[in-house]
Amino acid sequence: MKPNHLFKKLLTVPIAAGISISLLGCGSAPIKSTTFRGDNHHRGIFETKGVPKLNQLKWKFKTD
């Protein structure tokens, strides 16, 4: 067996393992927040509590 052919055979196993491991996560349900504006319809509606009520000014800065 030629050394080049042996090298290609030895490389096949780690490549196949890497592809198999990367495909394991493909079956899980997608997280809605990873889509632009929260869902496929881009409505911008999120199922969370939202921003808490702010009672006072938190910070400010001067500009020209």
PDB file of N, H, CA, C and O in Angstrom:
ATOM      1  N   MET A   1       0.845  -1.175   0.000  1.00  0.00           N
ATOM      2  CA  MET A   1       0.000   0.000   0.000  1.00  0.00           C
ATOM      3  C   MET A   1       0.893   1.242   0.000  1.00  0.00           C
ATOM      4  O   MET A   1       1.859   1.320   0.759  1.00  0.00           O
ATOM      5  N   LYS A   2       0.567   2.192  -0.841  1.00  0.00           N
ATOM      6  H   LYS A   2      -0.218   2.129  -1.457  1.00  0.00           H
ATOM      7  CA  LYS A   2       1.355   3.420  -0.935  1.00  0.00           C
ATOM      8  C   LYS A   2       1.086   4.295   0.298  1.00  0.00           C
ATOM      9  O   LYS A   2      -0.028   4.288   0.821  1.00  0.00           O
ATOM     10  N   PRO A   3       2.093   5.049   0.768  1.00  0.00           N
ATOM     11  CA  PRO A   3       1.908   5.914   1.940  1.00  0.00           C
ATOM     12  C   PRO A   3       0.798   6.949   1.745  1.00  0.00           C
ATOM     13  O   PRO A   3       0.078   7.257   2.696  1.00  0.00           O
ATOM     14  N   ASN A   4       0.644   7.490   0.540  1.00  0.00           N
ATOM     15  H   ASN A   4       1.228   7.240  -0.232  1.00  0.00           H
ATOM     16  CA  ASN A   4      -0.377   8.492   0.272  1.00  0.00           C
ATOM     17  C   ASN A   4      -1.775   7.894   0.426  1.00  0.00           C
ATOM     18  O   ASN A   4      -2.668   8.541   0.975  1.00  0.00           O
ATOM     19  N   HIS A   5      -1.969   6.668  -0.052  1.00  0.00           N
ATOM     20  H   HIS A   5      -1.244   6.142  -0.497  1.00  0.00           H
ATOM     21  CA  HIS A   5      -3.252   5.978   0.046  1.00  0.00           C
ATOM     22  C   HIS A   5      -3.577   5.670   1.513  1.00  0.00           C
ATOM     23  O   HIS A   5      -4.729   5.801   1.926  1.00  0.00           O
ATOM     24  N   LEU A   6      -2.595   5.270   2.289  1.00  0.00           N
ATOM     25  H   LEU A   6      -1.659   5.163   1.954  1.00  0.00           H
ATOM     26  CA  LEU A   6      -2.776   4.984   3.711  1.00  0.00           C
ATOM     27  C   LEU A   6      -3.166   6.251   4.465  1.00  0.00           C
ATOM     28  O   LEU A   6      -4.028   6.215   5.343  1.00  0.00           O
ATOM     29  N   PHE A   7      -2.531   7.367   4.122  1.00  0.00           N
ATOM     30  H   PHE A   7      -1.831   7.396   3.409  1.00  0.00           H
ATOM     31  CA  PHE A   7      -2.837   8.645   4.767  1.00  0.00           C
ATOM     32  C   PHE A   7      -4.290   9.040   4.516  1.00  0.00           C
ATOM     33  O   PHE A   7      -4.967   9.509   5.432  1.00  0.00           O
ATOM     34  N   LYS A   8      -4.784   8.856   3.274  1.00  0.00           N
ATOM     35  H   LYS A   8      -4.234   8.476   2.531  1.00  0.00           H
ATOM     36  CA  LYS A   8      -6.166   9.178   2.942  1.00  0.00           C
ATOM     37  C   LYS A   8      -7.138   8.296   3.728  1.00  0.00           C
ATOM     38  O   LYS A   8      -8.183   8.768   4.176  1.00  0.00           O
ATOM     39  N   LYS A   9      -6.795   7.014   3.896  1.00  0.00           N
ATOM     40  H   LYS A   9      -5.946   6.630   3.532  1.00  0.00           H
ATOM     41  CA  LYS A   9      -7.661   6.113   4.657  1.00  0.00           C
ATOM     42  C   LYS A   9      -7.716   6.518   6.126  1.00  0.00           C
ATOM     43  O   LYS A   9      -8.781   6.477   6.742  1.00  0.00           O
ATOM     44  N   LEU A  10      -6.570   6.910   6.692  1.00  0.00           N
ATOM     45  H   LEU A  10      -5.705   6.943   6.192  1.00  0.00           H
ATOM     46  CA  LEU A  10      -6.524   7.302   8.094  1.00  0.00           C
ATOM     47  C   LEU A  10      -7.269   8.621   8.329  1.00  0.00           C
ATOM     48  O   LEU A  10      -7.800   8.838   9.419  1.00  0.00           O
ATOM     49  N   LEU A  11      -7.315   9.489   7.340  1.00  0.00           N
ATOM     50  H   LEU A  11      -6.884   9.313   6.456  1.00  0.00           H
ATOM     51  CA  LEU A  11      -8.008  10.760   7.468  1.00  0.00           C
ATOM     52  C   LEU A  11      -9.525  10.601   7.399  1.00  0.00           C
ATOM     53  O   LEU A  11     -10.254  11.449   7.914  1.00  0.00           O
ATOM     54  N   THR A  12     -10.003   9.548   6.784  1.00  0.00           N
ATOM     55  H   THR A  12      -9.411   8.860   6.366  1.00  0.00           H
ATOM     56  CA  THR A  12     -11.435   9.338   6.603  1.00  0.00           C
ATOM     57  C   THR A  12     -12.159   9.190   7.939  1.00  0.00           C
ATOM     58  O   THR A  12     -13.266   9.708   8.089  1.00  0.00           O
ATOM     59  N   VAL A  13     -11.577   8.512   8.893  1.00  0.00           N
ATOM     60  H   VAL A  13     -10.678   8.092   8.771  1.00  0.00           H
ATOM     61  CA  VAL A  13     -12.232   8.265  10.189  1.00  0.00           C
ATOM     62  C   VAL A  13     -12.471   9.563  10.965  1.00  0.00           C
ATOM     63  O   VAL A  13     -13.604   9.783  11.394  1.00  0.00           O
ATOM     64  N   PRO A  14     -11.475  10.439  11.175  1.00  0.00           N
ATOM     65  CA  PRO A  14     -11.747  11.677  11.915  1.00  0.00           C
ATOM     66  C   PRO A  14     -12.713  12.613  11.182  1.00  0.00           C
ATOM     67  O   PRO A  14     -13.503  13.310  11.819  1.00  0.00           O
ATOM     68  N   ILE A  15     -12.655  12.631   9.877  1.00  0.00           N
ATOM     69  H   ILE A  15     -12.014  12.065   9.359  1.00  0.00           H
ATOM     70  CA  ILE A  15     -13.576  13.490   9.118  1.00  0.00           C
ATOM     71  C   ILE A  15     -15.002  12.987   9.274  1.00  0.00           C
ATOM     72  O   ILE A  15     -15.914  13.782   9.502  1.00  0.00           O
ATOM     73  N   ALA A  16     -15.208  11.695   9.157  1.00  0.00           N
ATOM     74  H   ALA A  16     -14.468  11.049   8.972  1.00  0.00           H
ATOM     75  CA  ALA A  16     -16.544  11.118   9.320  1.00  0.00           C
ATOM     76  C   ALA A  16     -17.059  11.340  10.737  1.00  0.00           C
ATOM     77  O   ALA A  16     -18.242  11.622  10.928  1.00  0.00           O
ATOM     78  N   ALA A  17     -16.183  11.215  11.732  1.00  0.00           N
ATOM     79  H   ALA A  17     -15.222  10.986  11.577  1.00  0.00           H
ATOM     80  CA  ALA A  17     -16.589  11.449  13.117  1.00  0.00           C
ATOM     81  C   ALA A  17     -16.981  12.908  13.327  1.00  0.00           C
ATOM     82  O   ALA A  17     -17.966  13.186  14.011  1.00  0.00           O
ATOM     83  N   GLY A  18     -16.238  13.832  12.759  1.00  0.00           N
ATOM     84  H   GLY A  18     -15.438  13.606  12.204  1.00  0.00           H
ATOM     85  CA  GLY A  18     -16.556  15.250  12.894  1.00  0.00           C
ATOM     86  C   GLY A  18     -17.883  15.601  12.250  1.00  0.00           C
ATOM     87  O   GLY A  18     -18.656  16.379  12.810  1.00  0.00           O
ATOM     88  N   ILE A  19     -18.157  15.043  11.091  1.00  0.00           N
ATOM     89  H   ILE A  19     -17.529  14.411  10.637  1.00  0.00           H
ATOM     90  CA  ILE A  19     -19.440  15.293  10.433  1.00  0.00           C
ATOM     91  C   ILE A  19     -20.578  14.715  11.264  1.00  0.00           C
ATOM     92  O   ILE A  19     -21.617  15.356  11.422  1.00  0.00           O
ATOM     93  N   SER A  20     -20.394  13.520  11.791  1.00  0.00           N
ATOM     94  H   SER A  20     -19.550  12.999  11.662  1.00  0.00           H
ATOM     95  CA  SER A  20     -21.442  12.894  12.607  1.00  0.00           C
ATOM     96  C   SER A  20     -21.738  13.718  13.857  1.00  0.00           C
ATOM     97  O   SER A  20     -22.902  13.898  14.215  1.00  0.00           O
ATOM     98  N   ILE A  21     -20.720  14.210  14.510  1.00  0.00           N
ATOM     99  H   ILE A  21     -19.775  14.064  14.220  1.00  0.00           H
ATOM    100  CA  ILE A  21     -20.903  15.004  15.735  1.00  0.00           C
ATOM    101  C   ILE A  21     -21.593  16.325  15.410  1.00  0.00           C
ATOM    102  O   ILE A  21     -22.464  16.769  16.158  1.00  0.00           O
ATOM    103  N   SER A  22     -21.214  16.953  14.306  1.00  0.00           N
ATOM    104  H   SER A  22     -20.506  16.592  13.698  1.00  0.00           H
ATOM    105  CA  SER A  22     -21.833  18.231  13.962  1.00  0.00           C
ATOM    106  C   SER A  22     -23.297  18.067  13.559  1.00  0.00           C
ATOM    107  O   SER A  22     -24.079  19.004  13.721  1.00  0.00           O
ATOM    108  N   LEU A  23     -23.683  16.920  13.045  1.00  0.00           N
ATOM    109  H   LEU A  23     -23.048  16.159  12.914  1.00  0.00           H
ATOM    110  CA  LEU A  23     -25.065  16.684  12.653  1.00  0.00           C
ATOM    111  C   LEU A  23     -25.964  16.309  13.823  1.00  0.00           C
ATOM    112  O   LEU A  23     -27.187  16.309  13.682  1.00  0.00           O
ATOM    113  N   LEU A  24     -25.381  15.988  14.978  1.00  0.00           N
ATOM    114  H   LEU A  24     -24.387  15.988  15.093  1.00  0.00           H
ATOM    115  CA  LEU A  24     -26.184  15.622  16.147  1.00  0.00           C
ATOM    116  C   LEU A  24     -27.098  16.757  16.597  1.00  0.00           C
ATOM    117  O   LEU A  24     -28.215  16.502  17.049  1.00  0.00           O
ATOM    118  N   GLY A  25     -26.651  17.987  16.485  1.00  0.00           N
ATOM    119  H   GLY A  25     -25.744  18.194  16.119  1.00  0.00           H
ATOM    120  CA  GLY A  25     -27.449  19.127  16.914  1.00  0.00           C
ATOM    121  C   GLY A  25     -28.520  19.546  15.921  1.00  0.00           C
ATOM    122  O   GLY A  25     -29.329  20.418  16.238  1.00  0.00           O
ATOM    123  N   CYS A  26     -28.554  18.974  14.760  1.00  0.00           N
ATOM    124  H   CYS A  26     -27.897  18.266  14.502  1.00  0.00           H
ATOM    125  CA  CYS A  26     -29.517  19.384  13.731  1.00  0.00           C
ATOM    126  C   CYS A  26     -30.943  18.953  14.044  1.00  0.00           C
ATOM    127  O   CYS A  26     -31.880  19.518  13.480  1.00  0.00           O
ATOM    128  N   GLY A  27     -31.140  17.988  14.908  1.00  0.00           N
ATOM    129  H   GLY A  27     -30.378  17.529  15.366  1.00  0.00           H
ATOM    130  CA  GLY A  27     -32.477  17.492  15.193  1.00  0.00           C
ATOM    131  C   GLY A  27     -33.197  18.268  16.274  1.00  0.00           C
ATOM    132  O   GLY A  27     -34.388  18.040  16.490  1.00  0.00           O
ATOM    133  N   SER A  28     -32.531  19.166  16.956  1.00  0.00           N
ATOM    134  H   SER A  28     -31.564  19.351  16.780  1.00  0.00           H
ATOM    135  CA  SER A  28     -33.178  19.893  18.048  1.00  0.00           C
ATOM    136  C   SER A  28     -34.054  21.018  17.512  1.00  0.00           C
ATOM    137  O   SER A  28     -33.862  21.493  16.393  1.00  0.00           O
ATOM    138  N   ALA A  29     -35.009  21.431  18.320  1.00  0.00           N
ATOM    139  H   ALA A  29     -35.165  21.045  19.230  1.00  0.00           H
ATOM    140  CA  ALA A  29     -35.928  22.507  17.928  1.00  0.00           C
ATOM    141  C   ALA A  29     -35.185  23.839  17.913  1.00  0.00           C
ATOM    142  O   ALA A  29     -34.383  24.101  18.809  1.00  0.00           O
ATOM    143  N   PRO A  30     -35.435  24.684  16.915  1.00  0.00           N
ATOM    144  CA  PRO A  30     -34.753  25.980  16.849  1.00  0.00           C
ATOM    145  C   PRO A  30     -35.245  26.924  17.940  1.00  0.00           C
ATOM    146  O   PRO A  30     -36.404  26.859  18.351  1.00  0.00           O
ATOM    147  N   ILE A  31     -34.369  27.790  18.400  1.00  0.00           N
ATOM    148  H   ILE A  31     -33.428  27.843  18.066  1.00  0.00           H
ATOM    149  CA  ILE A  31     -34.723  28.798  19.388  1.00  0.00           C
ATOM    150  C   ILE A  31     -35.299  29.988  18.634  1.00  0.00           C
ATOM    151  O   ILE A  31     -34.691  30.462  17.675  1.00  0.00           O
ATOM    152  N   LYS A  32     -36.455  30.477  19.049  1.00  0.00           N
ATOM    153  H   LYS A  32     -36.949  30.092  19.829  1.00  0.00           H
ATOM    154  CA  LYS A  32     -37.129  31.550  18.321  1.00  0.00           C
ATOM    155  C   LYS A  32     -36.296  32.826  18.261  1.00  0.00           C
ATOM    156  O   LYS A  32     -36.343  33.537  17.257  1.00  0.00           O
ATOM    157  N   SER A  33     -35.540  33.130  19.304  1.00  0.00           N
ATOM    158  H   SER A  33     -35.503  32.552  20.119  1.00  0.00           H
ATOM    159  CA  SER A  33     -34.817  34.385  19.348  1.00  0.00           C
ATOM    160  C   SER A  33     -33.637  34.426  18.380  1.00  0.00           C
ATOM    161  O   SER A  33     -33.039  35.487  18.200  1.00  0.00           O
ATOM    162  N   THR A  34     -33.284  33.303  17.752  1.00  0.00           N
ATOM    163  H   THR A  34     -33.770  32.441  17.899  1.00  0.00           H
ATOM    164  CA  THR A  34     -32.196  33.330  16.782  1.00  0.00           C
ATOM    165  C   THR A  34     -32.667  33.807  15.412  1.00  0.00           C
ATOM    166  O   THR A  34     -31.848  34.044  14.525  1.00  0.00           O
ATOM    167  N   THR A  35     -33.971  33.948  15.233  1.00  0.00           N
ATOM    168  H   THR A  35     -34.637  33.755  15.954  1.00  0.00           H
ATOM    169  CA  THR A  35     -34.531  34.424  13.978  1.00  0.00           C
ATOM    170  C   THR A  35     -34.718  35.938  14.057  1.00  0.00           C
ATOM    171  O   THR A  35     -35.043  36.469  15.118  1.00  0.00           O
ATOM    172  N   PHE A  36     -34.517  36.622  12.955  1.00  0.00           N
ATOM    173  H   PHE A  36     -34.252  36.191  12.092  1.00  0.00           H
ATOM    174  CA  PHE A  36     -34.685  38.076  12.919  1.00  0.00           C
ATOM    175  C   PHE A  36     -36.080  38.450  13.387  1.00  0.00           C
ATOM    176  O   PHE A  36     -37.067  37.933  12.863  1.00  0.00           O
ATOM    177  N   ARG A  37     -36.177  39.336  14.360  1.00  0.00           N
ATOM    178  H   ARG A  37     -35.375  39.757  14.786  1.00  0.00           H
ATOM    179  CA  ARG A  37     -37.422  39.812  14.959  1.00  0.00           C
ATOM    180  C   ARG A  37     -38.248  38.703  15.598  1.00  0.00           C
ATOM    181  O   ARG A  37     -39.463  38.851  15.737  1.00  0.00           O
ATOM    182  N   GLY A  38     -37.620  37.590  15.994  1.00  0.00           N
ATOM    183  H   GLY A  38     -36.634  37.470  15.881  1.00  0.00           H
ATOM    184  CA  GLY A  38     -38.273  36.602  16.846  1.00  0.00           C
ATOM    185  C   GLY A  38     -38.953  35.431  16.204  1.00  0.00           C
ATOM    186  O   GLY A  38     -39.055  34.385  16.844  1.00  0.00           O
ATOM    187  N   ASP A  39     -39.430  35.531  14.974  1.00  0.00           N
ATOM    188  H   ASP A  39     -39.348  36.382  14.455  1.00  0.00           H
ATOM    189  CA  ASP A  39     -40.068  34.382  14.336  1.00  0.00           C
ATOM    190  C   ASP A  39     -39.950  34.490  12.819  1.00  0.00           C
ATOM    191  O   ASP A  39     -39.421  35.471  12.296  1.00  0.00           O
ATOM    192  N   ASN A  40     -40.446  33.476  12.121  1.00  0.00           N
ATOM    193  H   ASN A  40     -40.875  32.680  12.546  1.00  0.00           H
ATOM    194  CA  ASN A  40     -40.309  33.442  10.664  1.00  0.00           C
ATOM    195  C   ASN A  40     -41.140  34.513   9.963  1.00  0.00           C
ATOM    196  O   ASN A  40     -40.878  34.830   8.803  1.00  0.00           O
ATOM    197  N   HIS A  41     -42.132  35.073  10.644  1.00  0.00           N
ATOM    198  H   HIS A  41     -42.345  34.816  11.587  1.00  0.00           H
ATOM    199  CA  HIS A  41     -42.954  36.125  10.057  1.00  0.00           C
ATOM    200  C   HIS A  41     -42.403  37.523  10.366  1.00  0.00           C
ATOM    201  O   HIS A  41     -42.959  38.523   9.913  1.00  0.00           O
ATOM    202  N   HIS A  42     -41.314  37.591  11.135  1.00  0.00           N
ATOM    203  H   HIS A  42     -40.862  36.779  11.503  1.00  0.00           H
ATOM    204  CA  HIS A  42     -40.629  38.839  11.499  1.00  0.00           C
ATOM    205  C   HIS A  42     -41.571  39.833  12.189  1.00  0.00           C
ATOM    206  O   HIS A  42     -41.522  41.031  11.910  1.00  0.00           O
ATOM    207  N   ARG A  43     -42.423  39.340  13.081  1.00  0.00           N
ATOM    208  H   ARG A  43     -42.463  38.366  13.307  1.00  0.00           H
ATOM    209  CA  ARG A  43     -43.380  40.194  13.782  1.00  0.00           C
ATOM    210  C   ARG A  43     -42.766  40.962  14.934  1.00  0.00           C
ATOM    211  O   ARG A  43     -43.316  41.983  15.347  1.00  0.00           O
ATOM    212  N   GLY A  44     -41.647  40.506  15.465  1.00  0.00           N
ATOM    213  H   GLY A  44     -41.200  39.677  15.130  1.00  0.00           H
ATOM    214  CA  GLY A  44     -41.019  41.197  16.587  1.00  0.00           C
ATOM    215  C   GLY A  44     -41.725  40.945  17.905  1.00  0.00           C
ATOM    216  O   GLY A  44     -41.609  41.754  18.825  1.00  0.00           O
ATOM    217  N   ILE A  45     -42.449  39.854  18.018  1.00  0.00           N
ATOM    218  H   ILE A  45     -42.543  39.198  17.270  1.00  0.00           H
ATOM    219  CA  ILE A  45     -43.164  39.519  19.247  1.00  0.00           C
ATOM    220  C   ILE A  45     -42.385  38.419  19.961  1.00  0.00           C
ATOM    221  O   ILE A  45     -42.110  37.366  19.385  1.00  0.00           O
ATOM    222  N   PHE A  46     -42.030  38.675  21.224  1.00  0.00           N
ATOM    223  H   PHE A  46     -42.253  39.531  21.691  1.00  0.00           H
ATOM    224  CA  PHE A  46     -41.276  37.717  22.013  1.00  0.00           C
ATOM    225  C   PHE A  46     -42.100  37.288  23.218  1.00  0.00           C
ATOM    226  O   PHE A  46     -42.759  38.122  23.839  1.00  0.00           O
ATOM    227  N   GLU A  47     -42.077  36.030  23.554  1.00  0.00           N
ATOM    228  H   GLU A  47     -41.542  35.352  23.050  1.00  0.00           H
ATOM    229  CA  GLU A  47     -42.825  35.506  24.692  1.00  0.00           C
ATOM    230  C   GLU A  47     -41.988  35.594  25.968  1.00  0.00           C
ATOM    231  O   GLU A  47     -41.592  34.573  26.530  1.00  0.00           O
ATOM    232  N   THR A  48     -41.723  36.815  26.418  1.00  0.00           N
ATOM    233  H   THR A  48     -42.045  37.644  25.961  1.00  0.00           H
ATOM    234  CA  THR A  48     -40.960  37.039  27.643  1.00  0.00           C
ATOM    235  C   THR A  48     -41.639  38.133  28.454  1.00  0.00           C
ATOM    236  O   THR A  48     -42.598  38.756  27.998  1.00  0.00           O
ATOM    237  N   LYS A  49     -41.126  38.363  29.675  1.00  0.00           N
ATOM    238  H   LYS A  49     -40.347  37.857  30.045  1.00  0.00           H
ATOM    239  CA  LYS A  49     -41.701  39.398  30.537  1.00  0.00           C
ATOM    240  C   LYS A  49     -41.430  40.797  30.013  1.00  0.00           C
ATOM    241  O   LYS A  49     -42.221  41.705  30.269  1.00  0.00           O
ATOM    242  N   GLY A  50     -40.357  40.996  29.300  1.00  0.00           N
ATOM    243  H   GLY A  50     -39.715  40.258  29.092  1.00  0.00           H
ATOM    244  CA  GLY A  50     -40.039  42.313  28.769  1.00  0.00           C
ATOM    245  C   GLY A  50     -39.174  43.124  29.713  1.00  0.00           C
ATOM    246  O   GLY A  50     -38.636  42.599  30.688  1.00  0.00           O
ATOM    247  N   VAL A  51     -39.045  44.400  29.416  1.00  0.00           N
ATOM    248  H   VAL A  51     -39.482  44.826  28.623  1.00  0.00           H
ATOM    249  CA  VAL A  51     -38.203  45.312  30.181  1.00  0.00           C
ATOM    250  C   VAL A  51     -38.920  45.692  31.480  1.00  0.00           C
ATOM    251  O   VAL A  51     -40.110  46.008  31.454  1.00  0.00           O
ATOM    252  N   PRO A  52     -38.220  45.665  32.603  1.00  0.00           N
ATOM    253  CA  PRO A  52     -38.860  46.083  33.852  1.00  0.00           C
ATOM    254  C   PRO A  52     -39.142  47.588  33.832  1.00  0.00           C
ATOM    255  O   PRO A  52     -38.507  48.331  33.083  1.00  0.00           O
ATOM    256  N   LYS A  53     -40.075  48.025  34.639  1.00  0.00           N
ATOM    257  H   LYS A  53     -40.590  47.422  35.247  1.00  0.00           H
ATOM    258  CA  LYS A  53     -40.432  49.442  34.695  1.00  0.00           C
ATOM    259  C   LYS A  53     -39.264  50.244  35.263  1.00  0.00           C
ATOM    260  O   LYS A  53     -38.684  49.875  36.284  1.00  0.00           O
ATOM    261  N   LEU A  54     -38.928  51.340  34.594  1.00  0.00           N
ATOM    262  H   LEU A  54     -39.399  51.640  33.765  1.00  0.00           H
ATOM    263  CA  LEU A  54     -37.834  52.203  35.040  1.00  0.00           C
ATOM    264  C   LEU A  54     -38.436  53.443  35.692  1.00  0.00           C
ATOM    265  O   LEU A  54     -39.243  54.138  35.074  1.00  0.00           O
ATOM    266  N   ASN A  55     -38.053  53.724  36.927  1.00  0.00           N
ATOM    267  H   ASN A  55     -37.397  53.160  37.429  1.00  0.00           H
ATOM    268  CA  ASN A  55     -38.625  54.826  37.685  1.00  0.00           C
ATOM    269  C   ASN A  55     -37.838  56.117  37.592  1.00  0.00           C
ATOM    270  O   ASN A  55     -38.372  57.177  37.919  1.00  0.00           O
ATOM    271  N   GLN A  56     -36.603  56.069  37.163  1.00  0.00           N
ATOM    272  H   GLN A  56     -36.169  55.208  36.897  1.00  0.00           H
ATOM    273  CA  GLN A  56     -35.781  57.280  37.121  1.00  0.00           C
ATOM    274  C   GLN A  56     -34.768  57.179  35.989  1.00  0.00           C
ATOM    275  O   GLN A  56     -34.588  56.116  35.396  1.00  0.00           O
ATOM    276  N   LEU A  57     -34.105  58.303  35.695  1.00  0.00           N
ATOM    277  H   LEU A  57     -34.251  59.167  36.177  1.00  0.00           H
ATOM    278  CA  LEU A  57     -33.076  58.349  34.680  1.00  0.00           C
ATOM    279  C   LEU A  57     -31.873  57.545  35.154  1.00  0.00           C
ATOM    280  O   LEU A  57     -31.400  57.747  36.272  1.00  0.00           O
ATOM    281  N   LYS A  58     -31.374  56.644  34.327  1.00  0.00           N
ATOM    282  H   LYS A  58     -31.758  56.480  33.418  1.00  0.00           H
ATOM    283  CA  LYS A  58     -30.255  55.784  34.727  1.00  0.00           C
ATOM    284  C   LYS A  58     -28.897  56.392  34.370  1.00  0.00           C
ATOM    285  O   LYS A  58     -27.939  56.239  35.128  1.00  0.00           O
ATOM    286  N   TRP A  59     -28.799  57.079  33.229  1.00  0.00           N
ATOM    287  H   TRP A  59     -29.576  57.203  32.613  1.00  0.00           H
ATOM    288  CA  TRP A  59     -27.548  57.720  32.842  1.00  0.00           C
ATOM    289  C   TRP A  59     -27.829  58.759  31.765  1.00  0.00           C
ATOM    290  O   TRP A  59     -28.871  58.717  31.111  1.00  0.00           O
ATOM    291  N   LYS A  60     -26.879  59.709  31.578  1.00  0.00           N
ATOM    292  H   LYS A  60     -26.032  59.743  32.109  1.00  0.00           H
ATOM    293  CA  LYS A  60     -26.959  60.707  30.522  1.00  0.00           C
ATOM    294  C   LYS A  60     -25.567  61.194  30.194  1.00  0.00           C
ATOM    295  O   LYS A  60     -24.631  61.004  30.971  1.00  0.00           O
ATOM    296  N   PHE A  61     -25.430  61.831  29.025  1.00  0.00           N
ATOM    297  H   PHE A  61     -26.190  61.985  28.394  1.00  0.00           H
ATOM    298  CA  PHE A  61     -24.152  62.411  28.631  1.00  0.00           C
ATOM    299  C   PHE A  61     -24.398  63.580  27.700  1.00  0.00           C
ATOM    300  O   PHE A  61     -25.417  63.617  27.009  1.00  0.00           O
ATOM    301  N   LYS A  62     -23.476  64.541  27.670  1.00  0.00           N
ATOM    302  H   LYS A  62     -22.649  64.510  28.231  1.00  0.00           H
ATOM    303  CA  LYS A  62     -23.593  65.736  26.835  1.00  0.00           C
ATOM    304  C   LYS A  62     -22.967  65.468  25.471  1.00  0.00           C
ATOM    305  O   LYS A  62     -21.953  64.779  25.358  1.00  0.00           O
ATOM    306  N   THR A  63     -23.586  66.022  24.453  1.00  0.00           N
ATOM    307  H   THR A  63     -24.409  66.581  24.545  1.00  0.00           H
ATOM    308  CA  THR A  63     -23.020  65.987  23.119  1.00  0.00           C
ATOM    309  C   THR A  63     -22.985  67.391  22.546  1.00  0.00           C
ATOM    310  O   THR A  63     -23.637  68.291  23.076  1.00  0.00           O
ATOM    311  N   ASP A  64     -22.253  67.587  21.500  1.00  0.00           N
ATOM    312  H   ASP A  64     -21.723  66.855  21.069  1.00  0.00           H
ATOM    313  CA  ASP A  64     -22.161  68.907  20.863  1.00  0.00           C
ATOM    314  C   ASP A  64     -23.359  69.194  19.991  1.00  0.00           C
ATOM    315  O   ASP A  64     -23.439  70.262  19.384  1.00  0.00           O
TER     316      ASP A  64
END
